[in-house]
Amino acid sequence: MILFQAAMCEYGSVYMPCGPACEQTCRNIGNDTEEYCNSMHCVEGCFCPPGYVRDGKLIHYHWLFIDNI
C-alpha cells in the first residue's frame, strides 16, 4: 500500500518507497547511526536527495562546512 506520492514531497525532497529509516541531519551528520535505525529495514516517504541533509529544509553538505569555518 502506497501512503505517499511524489507530489506530496516538499522543499525538493524525493519520494522513495523504501528509504532510510533515519536520515542524516545537520545535527547528526558524521555520527554513527542510532542502534534502532539499523534494525529497521526501510520506510516509505519523502527523503533528501543525494548530497543533502534535512534541517527543516534541505541543505547541501557543502554549506554545512562553509558555515562552520
Jmol script that loads the backbone (N, CA, C; Angstrom):
load data "model"
ATOM      1  N   MET A   1       0.844  -1.181   0.000  1.00  0.00           N
ATOM      2  CA  MET A   1       0.000   0.000   0.000  1.00  0.00           C
ATOM      3  C   MET A   1       0.890   1.246   0.000  1.00  0.00           C
ATOM      4  N   ILE A   2       0.684   2.139  -0.946  1.00  0.00           N
ATOM      5  CA  ILE A   2       1.458   3.380  -1.033  1.00  0.00           C
ATOM      6  C   ILE A   2       0.758   4.456  -0.215  1.00  0.00           C
ATOM      7  N   LEU A   3       1.481   5.012   0.742  1.00  0.00           N
ATOM      8  CA  LEU A   3       0.924   6.046   1.605  1.00  0.00           C
ATOM      9  C   LEU A   3       1.259   7.442   1.104  1.00  0.00           C
ATOM     10  N   PHE A   4       2.403   7.586   0.451  1.00  0.00           N
ATOM     11  CA  PHE A   4       2.863   8.880  -0.029  1.00  0.00           C
ATOM     12  C   PHE A   4       2.817   8.899  -1.548  1.00  0.00           C
ATOM     13  N   GLN A   5       2.866  10.063  -2.092  1.00  0.00           N
ATOM     14  CA  GLN A   5       3.006  10.234  -3.534  1.00  0.00           C
ATOM     15  C   GLN A   5       4.083  11.280  -3.766  1.00  0.00           C
ATOM     16  N   ALA A   6       4.770  11.176  -4.877  1.00  0.00           N
ATOM     17  CA  ALA A   6       5.853  12.111  -5.174  1.00  0.00           C
ATOM     18  C   ALA A   6       5.390  13.557  -5.097  1.00  0.00           C
ATOM     19  N   ALA A   7       4.152  13.837  -5.500  1.00  0.00           N
ATOM     20  CA  ALA A   7       3.636  15.202  -5.485  1.00  0.00           C
ATOM     21  C   ALA A   7       3.511  15.754  -4.071  1.00  0.00           C
ATOM     22  N   MET A   8       3.515  14.895  -3.065  1.00  0.00           N
ATOM     23  CA  MET A   8       3.382  15.335  -1.684  1.00  0.00           C
ATOM     24  C   MET A   8       4.714  15.785  -1.087  1.00  0.00           C
ATOM     25  N   CYS A   9       5.822  15.495  -1.735  1.00  0.00           N
ATOM     26  CA  CYS A   9       7.140  15.837  -1.200  1.00  0.00           C
ATOM     27  C   CYS A   9       7.402  17.330  -1.377  1.00  0.00           C
ATOM     28  N   GLU A  10       7.857  17.964  -0.317  1.00  0.00           N
ATOM     29  CA  GLU A  10       8.097  19.407  -0.325  1.00  0.00           C
ATOM     30  C   GLU A  10       9.579  19.733  -0.279  1.00  0.00           C
ATOM     31  N   TYR A  11       9.898  20.979  -0.606  1.00  0.00           N
ATOM     32  CA  TYR A  11      11.235  21.548  -0.456  1.00  0.00           C
ATOM     33  C   TYR A  11      12.314  20.739  -1.164  1.00  0.00           C
ATOM     34  N   GLY A  12      11.992  20.114  -2.291  1.00  0.00           N
ATOM     35  CA  GLY A  12      12.993  19.373  -3.047  1.00  0.00           C
ATOM     36  C   GLY A  12      13.213  17.947  -2.584  1.00  0.00           C
ATOM     37  N   SER A  13      12.420  17.490  -1.612  1.00  0.00           N
ATOM     38  CA  SER A  13      12.531  16.107  -1.161  1.00  0.00           C
ATOM     39  C   SER A  13      12.144  15.159  -2.287  1.00  0.00           C
ATOM     40  N   VAL A  14      12.625  13.931  -2.207  1.00  0.00           N
ATOM     41  CA  VAL A  14      12.392  12.931  -3.236  1.00  0.00           C
ATOM     42  C   VAL A  14      11.623  11.760  -2.629  1.00  0.00           C
ATOM     43  N   TYR A  15      10.555  11.331  -3.301  1.00  0.00           N
ATOM     44  CA  TYR A  15       9.777  10.188  -2.823  1.00  0.00           C
ATOM     45  C   TYR A  15      10.546   8.888  -3.045  1.00  0.00           C
ATOM     46  N   MET A  16      10.539   8.018  -2.039  1.00  0.00           N
ATOM     47  CA  MET A  16      11.107   6.678  -2.159  1.00  0.00           C
ATOM     48  C   MET A  16      10.173   5.696  -1.465  1.00  0.00           C
ATOM     49  N   PRO A  17       9.850   4.595  -2.128  1.00  0.00           N
ATOM     50  CA  PRO A  17       9.007   3.585  -1.482  1.00  0.00           C
ATOM     51  C   PRO A  17       9.753   2.845  -0.379  1.00  0.00           C
ATOM     52  N   CYS A  18      11.083   2.869  -0.418  1.00  0.00           N
ATOM     53  CA  CYS A  18      11.886   2.190   0.602  1.00  0.00           C
ATOM     54  C   CYS A  18      13.134   3.015   0.865  1.00  0.00           C
ATOM     55  N   GLY A  19      13.007   4.037   1.706  1.00  0.00           N
ATOM     56  CA  GLY A  19      14.114   4.931   2.013  1.00  0.00           C
ATOM     57  C   GLY A  19      14.707   4.638   3.384  1.00  0.00           C
ATOM     58  N   PRO A  20      15.730   5.391   3.773  1.00  0.00           N
ATOM     59  CA  PRO A  20      16.393   5.154   5.056  1.00  0.00           C
ATOM     60  C   PRO A  20      15.463   5.421   6.239  1.00  0.00           C
ATOM     61  N   ALA A  21      15.547   4.570   7.245  1.00  0.00           N
ATOM     62  CA  ALA A  21      14.720   4.727   8.440  1.00  0.00           C
ATOM     63  C   ALA A  21      15.098   5.988   9.215  1.00  0.00           C
ATOM     64  N   CYS A  22      16.359   6.352   9.183  1.00  0.00           N
ATOM     65  CA  CYS A  22      16.836   7.549   9.897  1.00  0.00           C
ATOM     66  C   CYS A  22      17.746   8.337   8.961  1.00  0.00           C
ATOM     67  N   GLU A  23      17.307   9.519   8.571  1.00  0.00           N
ATOM     68  CA  GLU A  23      18.099  10.366   7.673  1.00  0.00           C
ATOM     69  C   GLU A  23      19.145  11.161   8.438  1.00  0.00           C
ATOM     70  N   GLN A  24      20.190  11.538   7.725  1.00  0.00           N
ATOM     71  CA  GLN A  24      21.195  12.440   8.290  1.00  0.00           C
ATOM     72  C   GLN A  24      20.593  13.844   8.391  1.00  0.00           C
ATOM     73  N   THR A  25      20.934  14.550   9.446  1.00  0.00           N
ATOM     74  CA  THR A  25      20.514  15.933   9.617  1.00  0.00           C
ATOM     75  C   THR A  25      21.755  16.774   9.893  1.00  0.00           C
ATOM     76  N   CYS A  26      21.593  18.067  10.007  1.00  0.00           N
ATOM     77  CA  CYS A  26      22.716  18.937  10.344  1.00  0.00           C
ATOM     78  C   CYS A  26      23.283  18.581  11.721  1.00  0.00           C
ATOM     79  N   ARG A  27      22.439  18.081  12.592  1.00  0.00           N
ATOM     80  CA  ARG A  27      22.864  17.771  13.963  1.00  0.00           C
ATOM     81  C   ARG A  27      23.565  16.439  14.110  1.00  0.00           C
ATOM     82  N   ASN A  28      23.292  15.476  13.205  1.00  0.00           N
ATOM     83  CA  ASN A  28      23.908  14.163  13.389  1.00  0.00           C
ATOM     84  C   ASN A  28      24.817  13.730  12.245  1.00  0.00           C
ATOM     85  N   ILE A  29      25.090  14.620  11.301  1.00  0.00           N
ATOM     86  CA  ILE A  29      25.931  14.247  10.161  1.00  0.00           C
ATOM     87  C   ILE A  29      27.323  13.854  10.659  1.00  0.00           C
ATOM     88  N   GLY A  30      27.803  12.738  10.156  1.00  0.00           N
ATOM     89  CA  GLY A  30      29.118  12.246  10.561  1.00  0.00           C
ATOM     90  C   GLY A  30      29.082  11.342  11.775  1.00  0.00           C
ATOM     91  N   ASN A  31      27.973  11.291  12.488  1.00  0.00           N
ATOM     92  CA  ASN A  31      27.853  10.424  13.656  1.00  0.00           C
ATOM     93  C   ASN A  31      27.440   9.020  13.223  1.00  0.00           C
ATOM     94  N   ASP A  32      27.694   8.040  14.072  1.00  0.00           N
ATOM     95  CA  ASP A  32      27.221   6.688  13.808  1.00  0.00           C
ATOM     96  C   ASP A  32      25.702   6.672  13.842  1.00  0.00           C
ATOM     97  N   THR A  33      25.120   5.769  13.075  1.00  0.00           N
ATOM     98  CA  THR A  33      23.670   5.613  13.040  1.00  0.00           C
ATOM     99  C   THR A  33      23.181   5.055  14.376  1.00  0.00           C
ATOM    100  N   GLU A  34      22.046   5.548  14.833  1.00  0.00           N
ATOM    101  CA  GLU A  34      21.450   5.045  16.073  1.00  0.00           C
ATOM    102  C   GLU A  34      21.141   3.559  15.935  1.00  0.00           C
ATOM    103  N   GLU A  35      21.244   2.822  17.026  1.00  0.00           N
ATOM    104  CA  GLU A  35      21.022   1.377  17.030  1.00  0.00           C
ATOM    105  C   GLU A  35      19.667   0.996  16.437  1.00  0.00           C
ATOM    106  N   TYR A  36      18.606   1.711  16.831  1.00  0.00           N
ATOM    107  CA  TYR A  36      17.277   1.356  16.347  1.00  0.00           C
ATOM    108  C   TYR A  36      17.135   1.586  14.831  1.00  0.00           C
ATOM    109  N   CYS A  37      17.920   2.485  14.266  1.00  0.00           N
ATOM    110  CA  CYS A  37      17.865   2.732  12.820  1.00  0.00           C
ATOM    111  C   CYS A  37      18.380   1.523  12.047  1.00  0.00           C
ATOM    112  N   ASN A  38      19.387   0.862  12.582  1.00  0.00           N
ATOM    113  CA  ASN A  38      19.955  -0.304  11.917  1.00  0.00           C
ATOM    114  C   ASN A  38      18.999  -1.483  11.929  1.00  0.00           C
ATOM    115  N   SER A  39      18.092  -1.533  12.890  1.00  0.00           N
ATOM    116  CA  SER A  39      17.167  -2.658  12.990  1.00  0.00           C
ATOM    117  C   SER A  39      15.943  -2.494  12.091  1.00  0.00           C
ATOM    118  N   MET A  40      15.730  -1.312  11.563  1.00  0.00           N
ATOM    119  CA  MET A  40      14.590  -1.059  10.677  1.00  0.00           C
ATOM    120  C   MET A  40      15.030  -1.245   9.230  1.00  0.00           C
ATOM    121  N   HIS A  41      14.256  -1.994   8.451  1.00  0.00           N
ATOM    122  CA  HIS A  41      14.621  -2.261   7.058  1.00  0.00           C
ATOM    123  C   HIS A  41      14.583  -0.975   6.233  1.00  0.00           C
ATOM    124  N   CYS A  42      13.426  -0.395   6.085  1.00  0.00           N
ATOM    125  CA  CYS A  42      13.269   0.856   5.347  1.00  0.00           C
ATOM    126  C   CYS A  42      11.870   1.391   5.597  1.00  0.00           C
ATOM    127  N   VAL A  43      11.661   2.631   5.214  1.00  0.00           N
ATOM    128  CA  VAL A  43      10.351   3.253   5.372  1.00  0.00           C
ATOM    129  C   VAL A  43       9.993   4.001   4.087  1.00  0.00           C
ATOM    130  N   GLU A  44       8.707   4.147   3.843  1.00  0.00           N
ATOM    131  CA  GLU A  44       8.222   4.890   2.684  1.00  0.00           C
ATOM    132  C   GLU A  44       8.097   6.358   3.053  1.00  0.00           C
ATOM    133  N   GLY A  45       8.431   7.240   2.132  1.00  0.00           N
ATOM    134  CA  GLY A  45       8.236   8.657   2.402  1.00  0.00           C
ATOM    135  C   GLY A  45       9.054   9.559   1.512  1.00  0.00           C
ATOM    136  N   CYS A  46       9.209  10.797   1.959  1.00  0.00           N
ATOM    137  CA  CYS A  46       9.968  11.824   1.244  1.00  0.00           C
ATOM    138  C   CYS A  46      11.326  11.969   1.919  1.00  0.00           C
ATOM    139  N   PHE A  47      12.381  11.935   1.126  1.00  0.00           N
ATOM    140  CA  PHE A  47      13.736  11.937   1.662  1.00  0.00           C
ATOM    141  C   PHE A  47      14.607  12.953   0.947  1.00  0.00           C
ATOM    142  N   CYS A  48      15.740  13.262   1.571  1.00  0.00           N
ATOM    143  CA  CYS A  48      16.701  14.176   0.969  1.00  0.00           C
ATOM    144  C   CYS A  48      17.338  13.523  -0.252  1.00  0.00           C
ATOM    145  N   PRO A  49      17.536  14.295  -1.323  1.00  0.00           N
ATOM    146  CA  PRO A  49      18.279  13.753  -2.461  1.00  0.00           C
ATOM    147  C   PRO A  49      19.759  13.621  -2.073  1.00  0.00           C
ATOM    148  N   PRO A  50      20.528  12.852  -2.841  1.00  0.00           N
ATOM    149  CA  PRO A  50      21.951  12.688  -2.537  1.00  0.00           C
ATOM    150  C   PRO A  50      22.661  14.038  -2.401  1.00  0.00           C
ATOM    151  N   GLY A  51      23.528  14.142  -1.394  1.00  0.00           N
ATOM    152  CA  GLY A  51      24.296  15.360  -1.169  1.00  0.00           C
ATOM    153  C   GLY A  51      23.629  16.375  -0.268  1.00  0.00           C
ATOM    154  N   TYR A  52      22.430  16.056   0.241  1.00  0.00           N
ATOM    155  CA  TYR A  52      21.686  16.985   1.085  1.00  0.00           C
ATOM    156  C   TYR A  52      21.343  16.353   2.433  1.00  0.00           C
ATOM    157  N   VAL A  53      21.156  17.206   3.438  1.00  0.00           N
ATOM    158  CA  VAL A  53      20.656  16.791   4.747  1.00  0.00           C
ATOM    159  C   VAL A  53      19.472  17.681   5.087  1.00  0.00           C
ATOM    160  N   ARG A  54      18.676  17.245   6.035  1.00  0.00           N
ATOM    161  CA  ARG A  54      17.478  17.984   6.407  1.00  0.00           C
ATOM    162  C   ARG A  54      17.715  18.749   7.715  1.00  0.00           C
ATOM    163  N   ASP A  55      17.335  20.013   7.696  1.00  0.00           N
ATOM    164  CA  ASP A  55      17.349  20.842   8.899  1.00  0.00           C
ATOM    165  C   ASP A  55      16.143  21.771   8.797  1.00  0.00           C
ATOM    166  N   GLY A  56      14.952  21.164   8.758  1.00  0.00           N
ATOM    167  CA  GLY A  56      13.738  21.914   8.496  1.00  0.00           C
ATOM    168  C   GLY A  56      13.551  22.122   7.005  1.00  0.00           C
ATOM    169  N   LYS A  57      14.645  22.317   6.294  1.00  0.00           N
ATOM    170  CA  LYS A  57      14.669  22.409   4.830  1.00  0.00           C
ATOM    171  C   LYS A  57      15.880  21.609   4.369  1.00  0.00           C
ATOM    172  N   LEU A  58      16.031  21.447   3.083  1.00  0.00           N
ATOM    173  CA  LEU A  58      17.183  20.710   2.568  1.00  0.00           C
ATOM    174  C   LEU A  58      18.390  21.623   2.482  1.00  0.00           C
ATOM    175  N   ILE A  59      19.516  21.137   2.955  1.00  0.00           N
ATOM    176  CA  ILE A  59      20.765  21.906   2.925  1.00  0.00           C
ATOM    177  C   ILE A  59      21.834  21.031   2.284  1.00  0.00           C
ATOM    178  N   HIS A  60      22.552  21.578   1.312  1.00  0.00           N
ATOM    179  CA  HIS A  60      23.629  20.828   0.666  1.00  0.00           C
ATOM    180  C   HIS A  60      24.794  20.691   1.644  1.00  0.00           C
ATOM    181  N   TYR A  61      25.444  19.520   1.650  1.00  0.00           N
ATOM    182  CA  TYR A  61      26.596  19.278   2.540  1.00  0.00           C
ATOM    183  C   TYR A  61      27.609  20.407   2.465  1.00  0.00           C
ATOM    184  N   HIS A  62      27.848  20.921   1.277  1.00  0.00           N
ATOM    185  CA  HIS A  62      28.838  21.978   1.056  1.00  0.00           C
ATOM    186  C   HIS A  62      28.608  23.159   2.002  1.00  0.00           C
ATOM    187  N   TRP A  63      27.362  23.561   2.177  1.00  0.00           N
ATOM    188  CA  TRP A  63      27.052  24.732   3.011  1.00  0.00           C
ATOM    189  C   TRP A  63      27.245  24.454   4.482  1.00  0.00           C
ATOM    190  N   LEU A  64      27.143  23.206   4.909  1.00  0.00           N
ATOM    191  CA  LEU A  64      27.370  22.880   6.321  1.00  0.00           C
ATOM    192  C   LEU A  64      28.793  23.216   6.718  1.00  0.00           C
ATOM    193  N   PHE A  65      29.741  22.891   5.872  1.00  0.00           N
ATOM    194  CA  PHE A  65      31.139  23.086   6.203  1.00  0.00           C
ATOM    195  C   PHE A  65      31.569  24.536   6.024  1.00  0.00           C
ATOM    196  N   ILE A  66      30.987  25.263   5.107  1.00  0.00           N
ATOM    197  CA  ILE A  66      31.309  26.685   4.938  1.00  0.00           C
ATOM    198  C   ILE A  66      30.806  27.479   6.146  1.00  0.00           C
ATOM    199  N   ASP A  67      29.611  27.156   6.636  1.00  0.00           N
ATOM    200  CA  ASP A  67      29.042  27.875   7.780  1.00  0.00           C
ATOM    201  C   ASP A  67      29.855  27.643   9.052  1.00  0.00           C
ATOM    202  N   ASN A  68      30.605  26.552   9.121  1.00  0.00           N
ATOM    203  CA  ASN A  68      31.343  26.223  10.343  1.00  0.00           C
ATOM    204  C   ASN A  68      32.803  26.647  10.268  1.00  0.00           C
ATOM    205  N   ILE A  69      33.202  27.374   9.220  1.00  0.00           N
ATOM    206  CA  ILE A  69      34.596  27.824   9.102  1.00  0.00           C
ATOM    207  C   ILE A  69      34.782  29.104   9.877  1.00  0.00           C
TER     208      ILE A  69
END
end "model"
wireframe off; spacefill off
backbone 0.3
color backbone group
